[in-house]
Amino acid sequence: MLAVQQLAVRADIACSDVLNDLSPCLGFLQGDEDRPSGACCAGVATLYAAADTKAERQATCECLKAAYRQVNANISAARELPGDCGLSLPYIISPDIDCTK
């Protein structure tokens, strides 16, 4: 029983937190702003720091995919956002990304 409990990993990332962290980025992601704001980059950094386990990164990924479709984000803006905020990600942001990997 203990081994099963150790294997079960619970992600402590809620989609509401992801959306809250990224809400200042909507103008940039929808093409209304040329650059992400300081508040946007602060939210991106907060989200990046919070997703520090595989399960949390996967949960964040699923939330981002759902949010992308809801806000009609510009794919190039979404891909540029981490770099524009000074973060380097080991993957390319895409609405088709496989969050299990």
N, CA, C and O atoms as CSV, one atom per row, in Angstrom:
chain,resi,resn,atom,element,x,y,z
A,1,MET,N,N,0.821,-1.192,0.000
A,1,MET,CA,C,0.000,0.000,0.000
A,1,MET,C,C,0.865,1.256,0.000
A,1,MET,O,O,0.563,2.212,-0.714
A,2,LEU,N,N,1.932,1.266,0.788
A,2,LEU,CA,C,2.806,2.428,0.853
A,2,LEU,C,C,3.461,2.690,-0.502
A,2,LEU,O,O,3.600,3.844,-0.908
A,3,ALA,N,N,3.864,1.630,-1.204
A,3,ALA,CA,C,4.499,1.800,-2.515
A,3,ALA,C,C,3.540,2.453,-3.494
A,3,ALA,O,O,3.954,3.301,-4.284
A,4,VAL,N,N,2.282,2.082,-3.461
A,4,VAL,CA,C,1.292,2.682,-4.347
A,4,VAL,C,C,1.110,4.155,-4.005
A,4,VAL,O,O,0.996,4.985,-4.906
A,5,GLN,N,N,1.081,4.492,-2.725
A,5,GLN,CA,C,0.933,5.881,-2.322
A,5,GLN,C,C,2.130,6.716,-2.770
A,5,GLN,O,O,1.972,7.880,-3.138
A,6,GLN,N,N,3.312,6.134,-2.740
A,6,GLN,CA,C,4.501,6.866,-3.155
A,6,GLN,C,C,4.506,7.099,-4.661
A,6,GLN,O,O,5.052,8.097,-5.130
A,7,LEU,N,N,3.899,6.184,-5.426
A,7,LEU,CA,C,3.861,6.331,-6.869
A,7,LEU,C,C,2.818,7.357,-7.305
A,7,LEU,O,O,2.969,7.986,-8.352
A,8,ALA,N,N,1.785,7.527,-6.527
A,8,ALA,CA,C,0.735,8.478,-6.877
A,8,ALA,C,C,1.238,9.885,-6.597
A,8,ALA,O,O,1.472,10.259,-5.448
A,9,VAL,N,N,1.401,10.653,-7.660
A,9,VAL,CA,C,1.888,12.021,-7.533
A,9,VAL,C,C,0.726,12.963,-7.806
A,9,VAL,O,O,0.064,12.855,-8.838
A,10,ARG,N,N,0.485,13.859,-6.908
A,10,ARG,CA,C,-0.605,14.821,-7.051
A,10,ARG,C,C,-0.022,16.167,-7.446
A,10,ARG,O,O,0.875,16.692,-6.787
A,11,ALA,N,N,-0.538,16.703,-8.511
A,11,ALA,CA,C,-0.084,18.023,-8.948
A,11,ALA,C,C,-0.832,19.087,-8.161
A,11,ALA,O,O,-2.059,19.052,-8.065
A,12,ASP,N,N,-0.097,20.019,-7.605
A,12,ASP,CA,C,-0.697,21.091,-6.825
A,12,ASP,C,C,-0.909,22.351,-7.659
A,12,ASP,O,O,-1.036,23.445,-7.110
A,13,ILE,N,N,-0.947,22.203,-8.955
A,13,ILE,CA,C,-1.177,23.325,-9.851
A,13,ILE,C,C,-2.650,23.308,-10.256
A,13,ILE,O,O,-3.143,22.304,-10.768
A,14,ALA,N,N,-3.339,24.403,-10.031
A,14,ALA,CA,C,-4.741,24.527,-10.433
A,14,ALA,C,C,-4.820,25.417,-11.668
A,14,ALA,O,O,-4.076,26.390,-11.790
A,15,CYS,N,N,-5.716,25.081,-12.571
A,15,CYS,CA,C,-5.854,25.894,-13.778
A,15,CYS,C,C,-6.197,27.340,-13.444
A,15,CYS,O,O,-5.786,28.258,-14.154
A,16,SER,N,N,-6.938,27.542,-12.382
A,16,SER,CA,C,-7.268,28.924,-12.004
A,16,SER,C,C,-6.002,29.706,-11.657
A,16,SER,O,O,-5.910,30.899,-11.946
A,17,ASP,N,N,-5.027,29.040,-11.039
A,17,ASP,CA,C,-3.755,29.703,-10.719
A,17,ASP,C,C,-2.979,30.013,-11.992
A,17,ASP,O,O,-2.392,31.087,-12.124
A,18,VAL,N,N,-2.978,29.068,-12.926
A,18,VAL,CA,C,-2.284,29.269,-14.200
A,18,VAL,C,C,-2.883,30.475,-14.920
A,18,VAL,O,O,-2.161,31.352,-15.396
A,19,LEU,N,N,-4.201,30.504,-14.992
A,19,LEU,CA,C,-4.873,31.603,-15.685
A,19,LEU,C,C,-4.650,32.932,-14.972
A,19,LEU,O,O,-4.479,33.965,-15.619
A,20,ASN,N,N,-4.650,32.907,-13.667
A,20,ASN,CA,C,-4.407,34.125,-12.899
A,20,ASN,C,C,-2.997,34.665,-13.160
A,20,ASN,O,O,-2.807,35.864,-13.363
A,21,ASP,N,N,-2.008,33.751,-13.152
A,21,ASP,CA,C,-0.623,34.167,-13.401
A,21,ASP,C,C,-0.446,34.750,-14.798
A,21,ASP,O,O,0.349,35.669,-14.997
A,22,LEU,N,N,-1.185,34.218,-15.761
A,22,LEU,CA,C,-0.997,34.640,-17.146
A,22,LEU,C,C,-1.994,35.692,-17.624
A,22,LEU,O,O,-1.888,36.161,-18.757
A,23,SER,N,N,-2.951,36.070,-16.796
A,23,SER,CA,C,-3.950,37.050,-17.235
A,23,SER,C,C,-3.333,38.378,-17.682
A,23,SER,O,O,-3.869,38.999,-18.599
A,24,PRO,N,N,-2.230,38.846,-17.077
A,24,PRO,CA,C,-1.632,40.088,-17.583
A,24,PRO,C,C,-1.017,39.942,-18.980
A,24,PRO,O,O,-0.611,40.933,-19.587
A,25,CYS,N,N,-0.950,38.718,-19.481
A,25,CYS,CA,C,-0.336,38.460,-20.789
A,25,CYS,C,C,-1.349,38.468,-21.938
A,25,CYS,O,O,-0.961,38.377,-23.103
A,26,LEU,N,N,-2.638,38.575,-21.622
A,26,LEU,CA,C,-3.655,38.460,-22.665
A,26,LEU,C,C,-3.454,39.449,-23.810
A,26,LEU,O,O,-3.573,39.071,-24.975
A,27,GLY,N,N,-3.157,40.691,-23.500
A,27,GLY,CA,C,-2.966,41.685,-24.553
A,27,GLY,C,C,-1.859,41.291,-25.516
A,27,GLY,O,O,-2.006,41.438,-26.729
A,28,PHE,N,N,-0.760,40.795,-24.984
A,28,PHE,CA,C,0.353,40.351,-25.825
A,28,PHE,C,C,-0.025,39.097,-26.613
A,28,PHE,O,O,0.233,39.014,-27.813
A,29,LEU,N,N,-0.634,38.129,-25.940
A,29,LEU,CA,C,-0.964,36.858,-26.585
A,29,LEU,C,C,-2.028,37.002,-27.670
A,29,LEU,O,O,-2.066,36.214,-28.614
A,30,GLN,N,N,-2.892,38.009,-27.535
A,30,GLN,CA,C,-3.936,38.221,-28.533
A,30,GLN,C,C,-3.538,39.241,-29.588
A,30,GLN,O,O,-4.344,39.579,-30.456
A,31,GLY,N,N,-2.309,39.734,-29.525
A,31,GLY,CA,C,-1.793,40.625,-30.555
A,31,GLY,C,C,-2.107,42.101,-30.347
A,31,GLY,O,O,-1.861,42.911,-31.241
A,32,ASP,N,N,-2.644,42.464,-29.187
A,32,ASP,CA,C,-2.968,43.866,-28.922
A,32,ASP,C,C,-1.772,44.655,-28.413
A,32,ASP,O,O,-1.781,45.885,-28.463
A,33,GLU,N,N,-0.739,43.968,-27.924
A,33,GLU,CA,C,0.465,44.616,-27.408
A,33,GLU,C,C,1.686,44.019,-28.104
A,33,GLU,O,O,1.724,42.822,-28.387
A,34,ASP,N,N,2.678,44.856,-28.374
A,34,ASP,CA,C,3.881,44.407,-29.079
A,34,ASP,C,C,4.835,43.617,-28.195
A,34,ASP,O,O,5.599,42.782,-28.679
A,35,ARG,N,N,4.786,43.890,-26.886
A,35,ARG,CA,C,5.705,43.242,-25.947
A,35,ARG,C,C,4.928,42.835,-24.705
A,35,ARG,O,O,3.937,43.474,-24.352
A,36,PRO,N,N,5.377,41.766,-24.036
A,36,PRO,CA,C,4.730,41.412,-22.773
A,36,PRO,C,C,5.087,42.440,-21.694
A,36,PRO,O,O,6.209,42.944,-21.651
A,37,SER,N,N,4.140,42.736,-20.846
A,37,SER,CA,C,4.354,43.704,-19.772
A,37,SER,C,C,5.198,43.093,-18.655
A,37,SER,O,O,5.420,41.882,-18.619
A,38,GLY,N,N,5.656,43.938,-17.761
A,38,GLY,CA,C,6.383,43.460,-16.587
A,38,GLY,C,C,5.517,42.545,-15.739
A,38,GLY,O,O,6.001,41.546,-15.207
A,39,ALA,N,N,4.232,42.881,-15.609
A,39,ALA,CA,C,3.309,42.039,-14.834
A,39,ALA,C,C,3.130,40.681,-15.503
A,39,ALA,O,O,3.026,39.659,-14.825
A,40,CYS,N,N,3.095,40.673,-16.819
A,40,CYS,CA,C,2.995,39.421,-17.566
A,40,CYS,C,C,4.222,38.555,-17.290
A,40,CYS,O,O,4.088,37.379,-16.951
A,41,CYS,N,N,5.399,39.122,-17.431
A,41,CYS,CA,C,6.632,38.355,-17.221
A,41,CYS,C,C,6.762,37.881,-15.774
A,41,CYS,O,O,7.301,36.805,-15.514
A,42,ALA,N,N,6.273,38.677,-14.848
A,42,ALA,CA,C,6.284,38.244,-13.444
A,42,ALA,C,C,5.381,37.028,-13.272
A,42,ALA,O,O,5.728,36.097,-12.546
A,43,GLY,N,N,4.238,37.027,-13.928
A,43,GLY,CA,C,3.331,35.885,-13.874
A,43,GLY,C,C,3.930,34.645,-14.518
A,43,GLY,O,O,3.786,33.537,-14.002
A,44,VAL,N,N,4.603,34.837,-15.649
A,44,VAL,CA,C,5.269,33.723,-16.325
A,44,VAL,C,C,6.350,33.134,-15.418
A,44,VAL,O,O,6.471,31.914,-15.308
A,45,ALA,N,N,7.125,33.986,-14.775
A,45,ALA,CA,C,8.186,33.518,-13.871
A,45,ALA,C,C,7.599,32.791,-12.667
A,45,ALA,O,O,8.148,31.780,-12.228
A,46,THR,N,N,6.495,33.291,-12.132
A,46,THR,CA,C,5.831,32.634,-11.005
A,46,THR,C,C,5.347,31.249,-11.404
A,46,THR,O,O,5.539,30.279,-10.671
A,47,LEU,N,N,4.726,31.163,-12.558
A,47,LEU,CA,C,4.225,29.886,-13.051
A,47,LEU,C,C,5.365,28.906,-13.305
A,47,LEU,O,O,5.269,27.729,-12.957
A,48,TYR,N,N,6.434,29.389,-13.907
A,48,TYR,CA,C,7.602,28.551,-14.194
A,48,TYR,C,C,8.197,27.992,-12.898
A,48,TYR,O,O,8.556,26.817,-12.828
A,49,ALA,N,N,8.297,28.836,-11.885
A,49,ALA,CA,C,8.867,28.401,-10.604
A,49,ALA,C,C,7.946,27.428,-9.880
A,49,ALA,O,O,8.418,26.523,-9.191
A,50,ALA,N,N,6.638,27.605,-10.028
A,50,ALA,CA,C,5.680,26.754,-9.317
A,50,ALA,C,C,5.619,25.346,-9.898
A,50,ALA,O,O,5.347,24.389,-9.173
A,51,ALA,N,N,5.863,25.212,-11.173
A,51,ALA,CA,C,5.767,23.915,-11.840
A,51,ALA,C,C,7.126,23.223,-11.792
A,51,ALA,O,O,7.821,23.120,-12.804
A,52,ASP,N,N,7.494,22.751,-10.599
A,52,ASP,CA,C,8.841,22.195,-10.443
A,52,ASP,C,C,8.895,20.676,-10.361
A,52,ASP,O,O,9.963,20.115,-10.115
A,53,THR,N,N,7.773,20.000,-10.560
A,53,THR,CA,C,7.785,18.542,-10.651
A,53,THR,C,C,7.179,18.144,-11.993
A,53,THR,O,O,6.513,18.949,-12.644
A,54,LYS,N,N,7.408,16.925,-12.393
A,54,LYS,CA,C,6.862,16.452,-13.666
A,54,LYS,C,C,5.341,16.544,-13.667
A,54,LYS,O,O,4.750,17.006,-14.644
A,55,ALA,N,N,4.706,16.112,-12.589
A,55,ALA,CA,C,3.241,16.154,-12.514
A,55,ALA,C,C,2.727,17.588,-12.598
A,55,ALA,O,O,1.714,17.843,-13.248
A,56,GLU,N,N,3.410,18.522,-11.952
A,56,GLU,CA,C,2.989,19.921,-11.997
A,56,GLU,C,C,3.200,20.519,-13.382
A,56,GLU,O,O,2.382,21.314,-13.844
A,57,ARG,N,N,4.285,20.147,-14.046
A,57,ARG,CA,C,4.514,20.628,-15.416
A,57,ARG,C,C,3.451,20.074,-16.356
A,57,ARG,O,O,2.972,20.786,-17.239
A,58,GLN,N,N,3.079,18.809,-16.172
A,58,GLN,CA,C,2.046,18.222,-17.021
A,58,GLN,C,C,0.691,18.885,-16.778
A,58,GLN,O,O,-0.045,19.159,-17.726
A,59,ALA,N,N,0.364,19.141,-15.524
A,59,ALA,CA,C,-0.899,19.811,-15.201
A,59,ALA,C,C,-0.915,21.223,-15.782
A,59,ALA,O,O,-1.927,21.662,-16.328
A,60,THR,N,N,0.202,21.930,-15.665
A,60,THR,CA,C,0.307,23.277,-16.221
A,60,THR,C,C,0.147,23.235,-17.731
A,60,THR,O,O,-0.549,24.071,-18.308
A,61,CYS,N,N,0.776,22.281,-18.362
A,61,CYS,CA,C,0.684,22.118,-19.813
A,61,CYS,C,C,-0.769,21.935,-20.248
A,61,CYS,O,O,-1.219,22.578,-21.196
A,62,GLU,N,N,-1.497,21.066,-19.563
A,62,GLU,CA,C,-2.907,20.830,-19.911
A,62,GLU,C,C,-3.730,22.100,-19.722
A,62,GLU,O,O,-4.598,22.399,-20.543
A,63,CYS,N,N,-3.474,22.840,-18.665
A,63,CYS,CA,C,-4.187,24.104,-18.429
A,63,CYS,C,C,-3.880,25.108,-19.542
A,63,CYS,O,O,-4.775,25.798,-20.030
A,64,LEU,N,N,-2.619,25.182,-19.933
A,64,LEU,CA,C,-2.222,26.121,-20.985
A,64,LEU,C,C,-2.865,25.772,-22.316
A,64,LEU,O,O,-3.283,26.662,-23.057
A,65,LYS,N,N,-2.949,24.482,-22.625
A,65,LYS,CA,C,-3.595,24.060,-23.875
A,65,LYS,C,C,-5.061,24.474,-23.882
A,65,LYS,O,O,-5.557,24.982,-24.888
A,66,ALA,N,N,-5.752,24.263,-22.773
A,66,ALA,CA,C,-7.167,24.635,-22.688
A,66,ALA,C,C,-7.326,26.149,-22.779
A,66,ALA,O,O,-8.221,26.640,-23.467
A,67,ALA,N,N,-6.468,26.884,-22.094
A,67,ALA,CA,C,-6.547,28.342,-22.100
A,67,ALA,C,C,-6.242,28.901,-23.485
A,67,ALA,O,O,-6.871,29.865,-23.921
A,68,TYR,N,N,-5.292,28.307,-24.166
A,68,TYR,CA,C,-4.920,28.763,-25.510
A,68,TYR,C,C,-6.139,28.780,-26.423
A,68,TYR,O,O,-6.365,29.736,-27.166
A,69,ARG,N,N,-6.912,27.716,-26.354
A,69,ARG,CA,C,-8.096,27.617,-27.205
A,69,ARG,C,C,-9.166,28.629,-26.799
A,69,ARG,O,O,-9.882,29.150,-27.654
A,70,GLN,N,N,-9.278,28.908,-25.512
A,70,GLN,CA,C,-10.317,29.816,-25.027
A,70,GLN,C,C,-10.031,31.276,-25.364
A,70,GLN,O,O,-10.958,32.033,-25.651
A,71,VAL,N,N,-8.776,31.679,-25.333
A,71,VAL,CA,C,-8.457,33.095,-25.535
A,71,VAL,C,C,-8.011,33.411,-26.954
A,71,VAL,O,O,-7.693,34.562,-27.255
A,72,ASN,N,N,-7.982,32.410,-27.834
A,72,ASN,CA,C,-7.548,32.623,-29.221
A,72,ASN,C,C,-6.198,33.308,-29.293
A,72,ASN,O,O,-6.031,34.314,-29.982
A,73,ALA,N,N,-5.238,32.749,-28.573
A,73,ALA,CA,C,-3.893,33.322,-28.542
A,73,ALA,C,C,-3.207,33.153,-29.897
A,73,ALA,O,O,-3.441,32.183,-30.617
A,74,ASN,N,N,-2.369,34.106,-30.216
A,74,ASN,CA,C,-1.539,34.044,-31.410
A,74,ASN,C,C,-0.406,33.064,-31.124
A,74,ASN,O,O,0.324,33.236,-30.147
A,75,ILE,N,N,-0.249,32.043,-31.957
A,75,ILE,CA,C,0.734,30.986,-31.693
A,75,ILE,C,C,2.154,31.541,-31.649
A,75,ILE,O,O,2.955,31.098,-30.826
A,76,SER,N,N,2.482,32.486,-32.500
A,76,SER,CA,C,3.853,33.010,-32.472
A,76,SER,C,C,4.098,33.806,-31.185
A,76,SER,O,O,5.195,33.755,-30.631
A,77,ALA,N,N,3.104,34.531,-30.712
A,77,ALA,CA,C,3.254,35.262,-29.448
A,77,ALA,C,C,3.428,34.284,-28.297
A,77,ALA,O,O,4.252,34.506,-27.411
A,78,ALA,N,N,2.655,33.203,-28.306
A,78,ALA,CA,C,2.761,32.194,-27.249
A,78,ALA,C,C,4.151,31.558,-27.248
A,78,ALA,O,O,4.723,31.303,-26.187
A,79,ARG,N,N,4.684,31.306,-28.429
A,79,ARG,CA,C,6.025,30.707,-28.522
A,79,ARG,C,C,7.109,31.675,-28.086
A,79,ARG,O,O,8.115,31.261,-27.510
A,80,GLU,N,N,6.916,32.958,-28.352
A,80,GLU,CA,C,7.916,33.970,-28.022
A,80,GLU,C,C,7.872,34.393,-26.547
A,80,GLU,O,O,8.862,34.900,-26.020
A,81,LEU,N,N,6.748,34.190,-25.893
A,81,LEU,CA,C,6.546,34.708,-24.545
A,81,LEU,C,C,7.640,34.311,-23.554
A,81,LEU,O,O,8.176,35.192,-22.881
A,82,PRO,N,N,7.997,33.031,-23.429
A,82,PRO,CA,C,9.046,32.694,-22.452
A,82,PRO,C,C,10.356,33.436,-22.722
A,82,PRO,O,O,10.951,33.997,-21.802
A,83,GLY,N,N,10.802,33.441,-23.969
A,83,GLY,CA,C,12.048,34.119,-24.317
A,83,GLY,C,C,11.973,35.619,-24.102
A,83,GLY,O,O,12.933,36.235,-23.640
A,84,ASP,N,N,10.827,36.210,-24.439
A,84,ASP,CA,C,10.640,37.645,-24.228
A,84,ASP,C,C,10.696,37.998,-22.746
A,84,ASP,O,O,11.016,39.127,-22.374
A,85,CYS,N,N,10.380,37.015,-21.909
A,85,CYS,CA,C,10.408,37.232,-20.453
A,85,CYS,C,C,11.698,36.712,-19.821
A,85,CYS,O,O,11.818,36.672,-18.596
A,86,GLY,N,N,12.668,36.312,-20.658
A,86,GLY,CA,C,13.970,35.896,-20.146
A,86,GLY,C,C,14.040,34.465,-19.647
A,86,GLY,O,O,14.950,34.118,-18.894
A,87,LEU,N,N,13.091,33.626,-20.056
A,87,LEU,CA,C,13.103,32.219,-19.649
A,87,LEU,C,C,13.420,31.337,-20.846
A,87,LEU,O,O,13.036,31.640,-21.975
A,88,SER,N,N,14.112,30.265,-20.591
A,88,SER,CA,C,14.430,29.297,-21.634
A,88,SER,C,C,13.709,27.995,-21.308
A,88,SER,O,O,13.933,27.402,-20.253
A,89,LEU,N,N,12.850,27.555,-22.211
A,89,LEU,CA,C,12.118,26.307,-22.013
A,89,LEU,C,C,12.697,25.220,-22.909
A,89,LEU,O,O,13.123,25.510,-24.027
A,90,PRO,N,N,12.722,23.968,-22.438
A,90,PRO,CA,C,13.272,22.883,-23.241
A,90,PRO,C,C,12.266,22.306,-24.246
A,90,PRO,O,O,12.485,21.217,-24.775
A,91,TYR,N,N,11.186,23.012,-24.510
A,91,TYR,CA,C,10.168,22.554,-25.444
A,91,TYR,C,C,9.551,23.768,-26.127
A,91,TYR,O,O,9.709,24.900,-25.672
A,92,ILE,N,N,8.850,23.518,-27.217
A,92,ILE,CA,C,8.195,24.587,-27.961
A,92,ILE,C,C,6.730,24.613,-27.560
A,92,ILE,O,O,6.058,23.581,-27.573
A,93,ILE,N,N,6.243,25.776,-27.210
A,93,ILE,CA,C,4.838,25.918,-26.833
A,93,ILE,C,C,3.979,25.798,-28.076
A,93,ILE,O,O,4.206,26.477,-29.077
A,94,SER,N,N,2.987,24.920,-27.994
A,94,SER,CA,C,2.093,24.660,-29.116
A,94,SER,C,C,0.774,24.134,-28.573
A,94,SER,O,O,0.766,23.448,-27.551
A,95,PRO,N,N,-0.340,24.439,-29.229
A,95,PRO,CA,C,-1.616,23.888,-28.767
A,95,PRO,C,C,-1.698,22.377,-28.984
A,95,PRO,O,O,-2.598,21.722,-28.459
A,96,ASP,N,N,-0.771,21.832,-29.748
A,96,ASP,CA,C,-0.764,20.394,-30.026
A,96,ASP,C,C,0.297,19.648,-29.221
A,96,ASP,O,O,0.522,18.463,-29.463
A,97,ILE,N,N,0.943,20.302,-28.286
A,97,ILE,CA,C,2.013,19.660,-27.510
A,97,ILE,C,C,1.471,18.462,-26.739
A,97,ILE,O,O,0.346,18.499,-26.241
A,98,ASP,N,N,2.252,17.420,-26.643
A,98,ASP,CA,C,1.891,16.231,-25.877
A,98,ASP,C,C,2.344,16.460,-24.434
A,98,ASP,O,O,3.536,16.387,-24.134
A,99,CYS,N,N,1.413,16.729,-23.568
A,99,CYS,CA,C,1.740,17.078,-22.180
A,99,CYS,C,C,2.247,15.890,-21.356
A,99,CYS,O,O,2.742,16.081,-20.246
A,100,THR,N,N,2.132,14.689,-21.875
A,100,THR,CA,C,2.631,13.537,-21.135
A,100,THR,C,C,4.132,13.407,-21.238
A,100,THR,O,O,4.742,12.642,-20.491
A,101,LYS,N,N,4.738,14.143,-22.154
A,101,LYS,CA,C,6.186,14.034,-22.350
A,101,LYS,C,C,6.851,15.189,-21.713
A,101,LYS,O,O,8.077,15.297,-21.758
